[in-house]
Amino acid sequence: MGFLSPTYLQNQYTMTNIKKLESDLWESADLLRQGSKLTSSQYCMPVLALLFLRYAYSRYKMVEAEILQNRPSRGGRVMPVEASDFMAKSALYLPLEAQYEYLINLPENIAAAQLTTKDGKAINSLGEAVNYAMQLVEEQSEQLTGILPKNYTMFADDLLAELLRIFNNKTIDEVGGDIIGRIYEYFLSKFAKAVASDDGVFFTPKSLVKMLVNVLEPTSGIMLDPACGSGGMFVQTGDFVNHAGLNANTQMTFYGQEKVEYNAQLCLMNMAVHGLNGKVISGDAANSFYHDAHNLAGKCDYVMANPPFNVDKVKSESAWAAGRLPFGLPGVNAKTKEIGNANYLWISYFHAYLNDTGRAGFVMASSATDSANKDREIREQLVRTGDVDVMVSVGNNFFYTLSLPCSLWFFDKAKRAENRDKVLFIDARNYYTVVDRTLNEWTEWQLRNLQAIVHLYRGETEKYQALLADYRKELGDTTVASAQAALEKHKTEAKEAIANASRKDKKRIEAEQKAIQDALEDTLETARQYQWLTEKFGEGQYQDILGLCKIATIQEIEEKNYSLTPGAYVGVAEAEDDGVDFNARMNEIHTELKRLNDEANVLMEDILKSWEELNHE
């Protein structure tokens, strides 16, 4: 354990607490839902809006403290803060009645308190008070106008009061940072399992979104998501830009289209919780098959999306009239004049939205990489532009509500000259981490390893070297073997420490030992990922890896009938030889099985004999 610094352990302890906080908040909130008559879809939006209100209040108090530091005074009294002060700091001003602390401290009998709105309307329940708070917030933000729910009177006052109390957890303020943004996304992911939205899920798992962002590497300009769901593409792009030391709101301009208005509301709240500004259009005018709602064809620096797959019955004449189809229409039913599968409408749109140096990354059904007929003709034209950059196959169980595999497509209109006639194929179907029985994901290090392959393909060896430096900083001289040994040693020591703890110290010691174990497990996983990467690419030399990656030329793609399926190029990795003689091992297994059967027979005879003796007593 010597390679785990106190700072590292403290950070791990904090992360363990955050994960526990997320889980505890969800369990408490969901328990309330189960005790009510509300469905998940009824419950989702109001709960997420309360989380938003909690975020807005935390941000308000932080900015208020900054303002008051240098506040002038008159007659010995500090000048009160005003909405304009907050606007100057790109923060949301909250009138008193919209502040979380005010709502928490309202009396149990609200009707008796004789509260009124600024228009003189009586407030007779906690639900009405929260509705009014949401109204006041909307008045302070053009982006949120008409977005926040105002149906809190459907909650019993005691249930609503308990929800407010749950989200008033002091740990939220102690941890600080983007904790409420994390909690919001965690709740979104949990609701995604229970709330099916129109044409698919409203929430794209974070690891898929991060992979898109990592490959596109946005820095500045116009970004569009024409199927934006709950806004994950915007949030992760904002995080990426901010992490680079830039300001996402000044560097990026975010545009979204989302046909389902419910999803658009989730999106705008999600952006607000993460401090992002954006323009999102919803409803029929945002149906991307028939509308370029922001007039962005040919103007985007980045396009990202997880569109609904395999949509049928799209009106071909309306789609054609709406433009953005540089390669023509996909297959059309001559009788109904409908497009039977809209996957290649989306693919064409993503290309058409890009400016001369733009990049696009999107999730698509796996079948689209080698679908036939008109799709194949469009794909040939697309490949011949030289703009197809990277193709990634993703395995099963990466979505919360679907188990099917998918592909990630990447376009780049400004590829370096050496790659102009090449495409990088990555087959990542066997590279993932199991979260539970129905869900897989990529960890942060796995995401960075996949991104490293792209960096080497692009000739950006300095970025690969930076990743190696991060690994070495994290690991020191720790290897997989030493990390495994440390973990096993700790498990033994932790069991003994917990067993010897007094009753009053047991919970604390359990938490501390759990944090250390989590840290050791993370270190072991980091060492494994470092080994995975360096065994393949050493200090930064790209090479095709059988079963994982290959750089193919357009000529090679033509020879495979313009298939963009990674598996067709990377091949299948040879099964690793574990050095075991099969016949000898089978003989050992049979011998062991015979011994166990003999022991079982003896044991059964003893049991029967004892039973008979018991019955004769």
C-alpha positions in Angstrom: 0.0 0.0 0.0 3.0 2.3 0.1 2.4 3.6 -3.4 -1.0 5.0 -2.3 -0.4 8.6 -1.1 -2.5 10.2 1.6 -3.9 12.7 -1.0 -4.8 9.8 -3.3 -6.6 8.0 -0.5 -8.4 11.1 0.5 -9.6 11.6 -3.1 -10.7 8.0 -3.2 -12.5 8.4 0.1 -14.3 11.4 -1.3 -15.2 9.6 -4.5 -16.5 6.6 -2.5 -18.6 9.1 -0.5 -20.0 10.7 -3.7 -21.0 7.4 -5.1 -22.7 6.5 -1.9 -24.4 9.9 -1.8 -25.7 9.3 -5.3 -27.0 5.9 -4.4 -28.5 7.0 -1.1 -30.3 10.0 -2.7 -31.7 7.8 -5.4 -32.9 5.1 -3.0 -34.5 7.6 -0.7 -36.2 9.5 -3.6 -37.4 6.2 -5.3 -38.7 4.9 -2.0 -41.0 8.0 -1.8 -42.2 7.3 -5.4 -43.0 3.7 -4.5 -45.0 5.0 -1.5 -47.0 7.4 -3.7 -49.3 6.7 -6.7 -47.0 8.3 -9.2 -45.4 6.5 -12.1 -41.7 6.9 -13.0 -42.6 9.2 -15.9 -44.8 11.4 -13.7 -42.0 11.5 -11.0 -39.0 12.0 -13.2 -39.3 15.7 -14.3 -40.4 17.2 -10.9 -37.6 15.3 -9.1 -34.9 16.5 -11.6 -36.3 20.0 -11.4 -35.9 20.0 -7.6 -32.3 18.8 -8.1 -31.9 21.8 -10.5 -33.3 24.1 -7.9 -30.8 22.7 -5.4 -28.0 23.4 -7.8 -29.2 26.9 -8.5 -29.3 27.7 -4.8 -25.7 26.3 -4.2 -24.5 28.4 -7.1 -26.4 31.4 -5.9 -24.8 31.3 -2.4 -21.3 30.8 -3.9 -21.6 33.8 -6.2 -23.4 35.9 -3.6 -20.4 35.4 -1.3 -18.0 36.6 -4.1 -20.2 39.7 -4.7 -20.3 40.6 -1.0 -16.5 40.5 -0.7 -16.1 43.8 -2.4 -19.6 45.2 -1.8 -19.8 49.0 -1.1 -21.7 50.1 1.9 -23.8 53.2 2.7 -24.4 54.4 6.2 -22.7 51.3 7.6 -25.0 49.0 5.7 -23.8 46.8 2.9 -25.6 47.4 -0.4 -28.0 44.4 -1.1 -27.2 42.2 -4.0 -29.3 42.6 -7.2 -30.1 40.5 -10.3 -27.6 42.6 -12.4 -24.8 41.6 -10.1 -25.4 37.9 -10.9 -25.9 38.5 -14.6 -22.4 40.0 -14.6 -21.0 36.7 -13.3 -23.1 34.6 -15.7 -25.0 33.2 -12.7 -28.8 32.9 -12.0 -30.3 35.3 -9.5 -32.8 33.8 -7.1 -35.5 35.9 -5.5 -36.1 34.9 -1.8 -39.1 32.7 -2.6 -37.1 30.7 -5.1 -34.3 29.9 -2.7 -34.0 26.3 -1.5 -33.4 27.3 2.1 -36.6 29.4 2.1 -38.7 26.4 0.8 -37.1 24.0 3.3 -38.0 26.3 6.2 -41.6 27.0 5.3 -44.0 26.1 8.1 -46.0 22.8 8.0 -49.3 24.7 7.8 -48.6 26.9 4.8 -52.2 28.1 4.5 -52.0 29.6 7.9 -48.8 31.5 7.0 -50.9 33.7 4.6 -48.2 33.6 1.9 -48.9 35.2 -1.5 -47.3 35.6 -4.9 -46.2 39.0 -6.1 -49.5 39.2 -7.9 -51.4 38.7 -4.6 -52.5 35.2 -5.2 -52.7 33.1 -2.1 -50.2 30.2 -1.6 -52.1 27.4 0.3 -49.7 24.4 0.0 -46.1 23.5 -0.3 -46.8 22.3 -3.9 -48.0 25.8 -4.8 -44.9 27.4 -3.1 -42.6 25.2 -5.2 -44.6 26.0 -8.4 -44.1 29.7 -7.6 -40.4 29.1 -7.0 -40.1 27.5 -10.5 -42.0 30.4 -12.0 -39.7 32.9 -10.4 -36.6 31.0 -11.7 -38.0 31.0 -15.3 -38.4 34.8 -15.1 -34.7 35.1 -14.5 -33.6 32.9 -17.4 -34.7 33.1 -21.0 -33.3 29.6 -21.7 -35.5 28.1 -19.0 -38.7 29.9 -19.9 -41.6 27.4 -20.1 -39.3 24.5 -19.2 -39.5 23.9 -15.5 -42.4 21.8 -14.2 -45.2 23.5 -12.2 -47.3 20.5 -11.2 -46.0 20.0 -7.7 -49.6 20.2 -6.3 -49.9 16.5 -7.4 -47.5 15.7 -4.5 -48.8 15.4 -1.0 -47.2 18.1 1.0 -45.5 15.7 3.4 -44.0 13.7 0.4 -42.8 17.0 -1.2 -41.3 18.2 2.1 -39.4 14.9 2.4 -38.0 15.2 -1.2 -36.8 18.7 -0.4 -35.2 17.5 2.8 -33.4 14.6 1.0 -31.8 16.9 -1.6 -30.8 19.3 1.2 -28.0 16.9 2.1 -25.1 18.8 3.6 -22.6 16.6 1.8 -23.5 18.2 -1.5 -22.1 21.5 -0.3 -19.1 20.0 1.5 -18.0 18.2 -1.7 -18.8 21.2 -4.0 -17.6 21.2 -7.6 -20.0 19.7 -10.1 -21.5 17.2 -7.6 -25.1 18.2 -8.4 -24.4 17.8 -12.1 -23.1 14.3 -11.4 -26.2 13.5 -9.3 -28.5 14.9 -12.0 -26.8 12.6 -14.6 -27.0 9.7 -12.2 -30.7 10.2 -11.7 -31.2 10.6 -15.4 -29.5 7.2 -16.0 -31.7 5.6 -13.3 -34.9 7.1 -14.7 -33.8 6.0 -18.2 -34.3 2.4 -17.2 -37.9 3.1 -16.2 -39.0 5.8 -18.5 -39.1 4.9 -22.2 -39.3 8.0 -24.5 -40.5 8.3 -28.0 -38.3 6.5 -30.6 -35.9 5.1 -28.1 -34.0 6.3 -25.0 -33.5 9.9 -23.9 -30.2 9.2 -22.2 -27.0 8.1 -24.0 -24.6 6.4 -21.5 -21.7 8.6 -20.5 -18.9 6.3 -21.8 -20.3 6.3 -25.3 -20.7 10.1 -25.3 -17.2 10.6 -23.9 -15.8 8.4 -26.6 -17.4 10.6 -29.2 -16.1 13.8 -27.5 -12.6 12.3 -27.0 -12.2 11.5 -30.7 -13.6 14.8 -31.9 -11.7 16.9 -29.4 -13.8 20.0 -29.6 -12.2 23.4 -28.8 -14.3 26.1 -30.2 -17.1 26.9 -32.6 -20.6 25.8 -33.4 -21.8 22.4 -32.1 -25.1 20.8 -33.2 -26.9 17.7 -31.9 -30.0 17.3 -34.1 -31.4 14.5 -31.8 -30.2 15.9 -28.5 -32.3 13.9 -26.0 -31.4 14.9 -22.5 -28.3 16.9 -23.6 -25.4 14.5 -22.8 -23.4 15.5 -25.8 -23.5 19.2 -24.8 -22.6 18.4 -21.2 -19.6 16.2 -22.1 -18.4 18.7 -24.7 -18.6 21.4 -22.1 -16.6 19.3 -19.6 -13.9 18.6 -22.3 -13.5 22.3 -23.2 -13.5 23.4 -19.6 -11.0 20.7 -18.7 -8.7 22.1 -21.4 -8.6 25.4 -19.5 -11.1 27.2 -21.7 -14.6 28.5 -21.1 -17.2 26.4 -22.9 -19.9 29.1 -22.9 -17.5 31.6 -24.6 -15.7 29.1 -26.9 -18.7 27.0 -28.0 -22.2 27.8 -29.3 -24.6 24.9 -28.6 -27.6 24.1 -30.8 -30.1 21.2 -30.4 -33.1 19.8 -32.0 -35.4 17.4 -30.1 -38.8 16.3 -31.4 -40.0 15.1 -28.0 -40.6 18.2 -25.8 -40.3 16.2 -22.6 -36.7 15.3 -23.6 -35.9 18.9 -24.5 -37.0 20.0 -21.0 -34.6 17.5 -19.5 -31.9 18.7 -21.9 -32.2 22.4 -21.0 -32.3 21.6 -17.2 -29.2 19.4 -17.7 -27.4 22.2 -19.4 -28.4 24.7 -16.8 -27.2 22.4 -14.0 -23.8 22.2 -15.7 -23.7 26.0 -16.3 -24.1 25.8 -20.1 -26.1 28.0 -22.4 -27.7 26.7 -25.6 -30.5 27.0 -28.1 -32.8 23.9 -28.2 -35.9 23.7 -30.4 -38.5 21.0 -29.7 -41.7 19.7 -31.1 -42.7 19.2 -34.7 -40.5 22.1 -35.9 -37.5 20.1 -34.5 -38.2 16.9 -36.5 -34.8 16.6 -38.2 -36.2 14.6 -41.1 -38.1 17.6 -42.2 -36.4 20.6 -40.7 -33.0 22.2 -40.4 -34.4 24.2 -37.5 -31.3 26.4 -36.9 -30.4 26.7 -40.6 -26.9 25.2 -39.9 -26.3 23.1 -43.1 -22.6 23.6 -44.0 -21.9 25.7 -40.9 -21.0 23.4 -38.0 -17.6 22.8 -36.5 -18.9 19.7 -34.7 -21.9 17.5 -35.0 -22.6 14.8 -32.3 -25.7 12.7 -31.9 -27.3 9.4 -30.9 -30.3 9.4 -33.2 -33.1 6.9 -33.1 -32.1 3.8 -35.2 -34.0 2.2 -38.0 -36.9 4.7 -38.2 -39.4 3.9 -40.9 -42.3 5.6 -42.7 -40.4 8.9 -43.3 -42.0 10.9 -46.1 -39.5 10.9 -48.9 -40.8 14.0 -50.7 -40.8 16.1 -47.4 -37.3 14.8 -46.5 -35.9 15.6 -50.0 -37.5 19.1 -49.8 -35.8 19.7 -46.4 -32.3 19.2 -48.1 -29.1 18.2 -46.4 -28.9 15.1 -48.6 -25.7 15.4 -50.7 -25.7 11.7 -51.6 -29.4 11.4 -52.4 -32.3 9.6 -50.7 -32.0 6.1 -49.2 -34.4 3.4 -50.6 -38.0 4.7 -51.1 -41.2 2.6 -51.4 -42.5 3.6 -54.8 -46.1 3.0 -53.7 -46.2 4.7 -50.3 -43.4 7.2 -51.1 -41.9 6.5 -47.7 -38.3 5.7 -46.7 -38.2 2.3 -45.0 -35.1 2.9 -42.9 -33.9 6.4 -42.1 -30.4 5.5 -40.9 -28.7 6.9 -44.0 -30.8 10.1 -43.8 -29.1 10.7 -40.4 -25.7 9.8 -41.8 -26.2 12.2 -44.7 -27.3 15.0 -42.4 -24.3 14.7 -40.1 -22.0 15.1 -43.1 -24.0 17.9 -44.7 -24.0 20.0 -41.5 -20.2 20.2 -41.4 -18.2 23.2 -42.6 -15.0 22.7 -44.6 -13.0 21.7 -41.4 -15.8 20.2 -39.4 -15.9 16.9 -37.5 -18.8 14.6 -36.7 -19.2 11.7 -34.3 -22.4 9.7 -33.8 -23.9 6.5 -32.6 -25.5 4.2 -35.3 -27.1 0.8 -35.6 -24.4 -1.8 -36.4 -26.4 -3.0 -39.4 -25.7 0.4 -41.1 -22.0 -0.4 -41.7 -22.7 -2.8 -44.5 -26.4 -2.5 -45.4 -27.2 -3.0 -49.1 -28.9 -1.4 -52.1 -29.3 2.5 -51.9 -27.5 2.5 -48.5 -24.5 0.9 -50.1 -24.5 3.5 -52.9 -24.6 6.4 -50.4 -21.8 4.7 -48.3 -19.6 4.4 -51.4 -20.0 8.2 -52.2 -19.3 8.9 -48.5 -16.1 6.9 -48.4 -14.9 8.4 -51.7 -15.1 11.9 -50.1 -12.2 10.8 -47.9 -14.1 12.3 -44.9 -14.7 9.0 -43.1 -12.1 9.1 -40.3 -12.7 6.4 -37.7 -15.1 3.5 -37.3 -15.6 1.8 -33.9 -17.6 -1.4 -33.2 -19.2 -1.4 -29.7 -20.4 -4.6 -28.0 -23.7 -5.5 -26.4 -25.2 -3.9 -23.2 -23.9 -0.4 -23.5 -27.4 1.1 -23.4 -29.7 1.1 -20.4 -32.8 -0.1 -22.3 -31.3 -2.0 -25.3 -28.9 -4.9 -25.4 -28.0 -4.6 -29.1 -24.5 -3.7 -30.3 -23.9 -0.4 -32.1 -21.2 1.4 -34.1 -19.5 4.8 -33.6 -18.9 6.8 -36.8 -16.5 9.7 -37.1 -16.1 12.2 -40.0 -13.3 14.7 -40.4 -13.3 17.1 -43.3 -9.8 18.3 -42.4 -7.9 15.0 -42.1 -4.1 15.3 -42.4 -2.9 14.5 -45.9 -1.4 11.2 -44.9 -4.8 9.9 -43.8 -6.9 11.4 -46.6 -7.4 8.1 -48.3 -7.4 6.0 -45.1 -9.9 5.0 -42.4 -9.0 3.7 -38.9 -11.1 0.7 -37.9 -11.3 -0.3 -34.2 -13.2 -3.4 -33.0 -13.9 -2.7 -29.3 -16.6 -5.4 -28.9 -14.4 -7.3 -26.5 -13.0 -4.3 -24.7 -15.2 -3.1 -21.9 -15.9 -3.3 -18.1 -18.9 -5.1 -16.8 -21.1 -2.8 -14.5 -23.7 -5.4 -13.8 -25.5 -8.3 -15.6 -27.2 -6.0 -18.1 -24.8 -3.1 -18.5 -21.2 -2.6 -19.8 -19.1 0.5 -20.1 -15.7 1.9 -20.8 -13.7 3.2 -17.8 -11.8 6.4 -18.0 -8.5 4.6 -18.7 -10.2 2.4 -21.3 -11.6 5.5 -23.0 -8.1 7.1 -23.0 -6.6 3.9 -24.4 -9.0 3.9 -27.3 -8.4 7.6 -27.8 -4.6 6.8 -27.8 -5.1 4.6 -30.8 -6.7 7.5 -32.7 -3.9 9.8 -31.6 -1.3 7.4 -33.1 -3.3 7.1 -36.3 -3.3 10.9 -36.6 0.4 11.1 -35.9 -0.1 12.9 -32.6 2.5 10.9 -30.7 2.9 13.7 -28.1 -0.6 13.0 -26.9 0.2 9.3 -26.6 3.3 10.3 -24.6 1.2 12.5 -22.3 -1.0 9.5 -21.6 2.0 7.4 -20.7 3.2 10.1 -18.4 -0.2 10.2 -16.7 -0.1 6.4 -16.2 3.4 6.6 -14.7 2.4 9.5 -12.4 -0.6 7.5 -11.2 1.3 4.2 -10.8 4.9 5.0 -10.0 6.7 1.6 -10.2 3.5 -0.3 -9.5 2.9 -3.4 -11.7 -0.1 -5.6 -12.1 1.5 -8.2 -9.9 2.4 -5.8 -7.1 -1.0 -4.2 -7.2 -2.7 -7.6 -7.0 -0.5 -8.6 -4.0 -1.2 -5.4 -2.2 -5.0 -5.8 -2.7 -5.0 -9.4 -1.4 -2.9 -8.4 1.6 -5.2 -5.5 2.4 -8.3 -7.7 2.3 -6.9 -9.9 5.0 -5.8 -6.9 7.1 -9.2 -5.2 6.6 -11.1 -8.2 7.7 -9.1 -8.4 10.9 -9.3 -4.6 11.6 -13.1 -4.7 11.2 -13.4 -7.8 13.4 -11.4 -6.2 16.2 -13.1 -2.8 16.0 -15.3 -1.6 18.9 -19.0 -1.2 18.2 -18.7 2.7 18.1 -15.8 2.6 15.7 -16.9 -0.2 13.4 -18.8 1.9 10.8 -15.9 4.4 10.5 -13.3 1.6 10.1 -15.5 -0.2 7.6 -15.8 3.0 5.5 -12.0 3.7 5.8 -11.1 0.1 4.8 -13.6 0.2 1.9 -12.0 3.4 0.6 -8.6 1.8 0.7 -9.8 -1.3 -1.0 -11.5 0.8 -3.7 -8.2 2.7 -4.2 -6.3 -0.6 -4.5 -8.8 -2.0 -7.0 -8.5 1.2 -9.0 -4.8 1.0 -9.0 -4.9 -2.7 -10.1 -7.2 -1.8 -13.0 -5.0 1.2 -14.0 -2.0 -1.1 -14.1 -3.9 -3.6 -16.2 -4.9 -0.9 -18.7 -1.3 0.5 -18.8 -0.1 -3.0 -19.6 -2.8 -3.5 -22.2 -1.7 -0.3 -24.0 2.0 -0.6 -23.8 2.1 -4.3 -24.8 0.5 -3.2 -28.1 2.0 0.2 -28.9 5.1 0.5 -26.7 6.3 4.0 -26.4 4.1 5.2 -29.3 4.5 3.2 -32.4 1.2 2.5 -34.2 0.7 -0.9 -35.6 -2.3 -2.9 -36.8 -3.4 -5.3 -34.0 -5.2 -8.4 -35.1 -8.7 -8.4 -33.6 -8.4 -4.7 -32.5 -7.4 -2.1 -35.0 -6.3 -1.6 -38.6 -5.8 1.4 -40.9 -7.4 0.5 -44.2 -7.1 2.4 -47.5 -10.1 3.4 -49.6 -8.9 0.8 -52.2 -9.1 -1.9 -49.5 -12.6 -0.7 -48.5 -13.6 -0.8 -52.2 -12.4 -4.4 -52.4 -14.8 -5.2 -49.5 -17.8 -3.7 -51.3 -17.5 -0.5 -49.3 -18.3 -2.2 -46.0 -17.4 0.0 -42.9 -17.7 -2.9 -40.5 -14.4 -2.9 -38.4 -14.5 -6.7 -38.0 -14.1 -7.1 -41.7 -10.7 -5.4 -41.5 -9.2 -6.1 -38.2 -9.8 -9.8 -38.2 -10.1 -12.1 -35.2 -7.3 -12.3 -32.6 -5.9 -15.7 -32.0 -6.9 -17.3 -28.7 -4.2 -17.0 -26.2 -2.4 -20.2 -25.4 -2.6 -20.7 -21.6 0.1 -23.4 -21.7 -2.3 -26.1 -20.4 -2.2 -29.6 -22.0 -5.9 -30.3 -22.7 -5.8 -34.1 -22.5 -3.8 -34.0 -19.3 -6.1 -31.4 -17.7 -9.2 -33.5 -18.6 -7.7 -36.6 -17.0 -7.1 -34.5 -13.9 -10.7 -33.2 -13.9 -12.1 -36.8 -14.2 -9.9 -38.0 -11.4 -11.0 -35.1 -9.2 -14.6 -35.7 -10.1 -14.4 -39.4 -9.2 -12.8 -38.5 -5.8 -15.6 -36.0 -5.1 -18.3 -38.5 -6.0 -16.7 -41.1 -3.7 -16.6 -38.6 -0.9 -20.2 -37.6 -1.5 -21.4 -41.2 -1.4 -19.6 -41.8 1.9 -21.1 -38.6 3.3 -24.6 -39.6 2.1 -24.2 -43.1 3.8 -23.3 -41.4 7.0 -26.3 -39.1 6.9 -28.7 -41.9 6.2 -27.1 -44.0 9.0 -27.5 -41.1 11.5 -31.1 -40.5 10.4 -32.0 -44.1 10.9 -30.3 -44.1 14.4 -32.3 -40.9 15.2 -35.6 -42.5 14.2 -34.9 -45.6 16.4 -34.2 -43.7 19.5 
